[in-house]
Amino acid sequence: MYDLQDLIAALPPSNKPLRISVRQLHWFRAAFEACARLCGERMGCRFAVDDAKLARIFLRWLRAIDAQKPRNLRERRDFFDFVPSLVLCELIADMPLKTISGPSLAEPGSAAAFWPEGYVCTQFCLAVHGAATQQEFNVRSEIDRMVDDVRSWYSFRENASEDQNFAAGFFQKLLGHEPNWFMPASFQARMRVNE
């Protein structure tokens, strides 16, 4: 995996808390493009971003957040960990990236070489989550080592092609949480697993 701190540093600046900025399409788009550009440089890969798809993804994600936002303030931290998994579901379901060339610099057999688009979308979600977690809770994200296990990525890609909600479970596993595999894109279902 690429250094998460480098990806966080590549995110666009904002004079607002990141939890607010990420809910603004202009910032969201700029952050996604910055992540794709940085990952692309390191992978030896060029990507094209479909802005119309990205805007639709963004709107669906906002609706999903609003539909699942918990009323209990004690669940705020858990919800912060969950929200990026919802955007990953949308990104994987309606992939806004297209590989134009490469990935010539990615290690053969790596997740980045296997599925560059899915890898970049996941890195974007990890970077935004990492930055928001640092800002809101003064905590650095710990990413599970499975992020570099190409077998996990084979499973992720195959299962997400059948059910986009699988992406939410994959992301939660990356953060060290046990998802509810029957309803991986449901925050309340995940909270019941961890009770």
Secondary structure, DSSP 8 states (H G I E B T S, - for coil): ---HHHHHHHS---SS-HHHHTTSHHHHHHHHHHHHHHHHHHHT-EEEE-HHHHHHHHHHHHHHHHHH--S-GGGHHHHHHHHHHHHHHHHHHT--EEEEE--SSS-TTSHHHH-HHHHHHHHHHHHHHHHHHHHHHS------GGGG-HHHHHHHHHHHHH-TTHHHHHHHHHTT----TTSTT-HHHHHHHT-
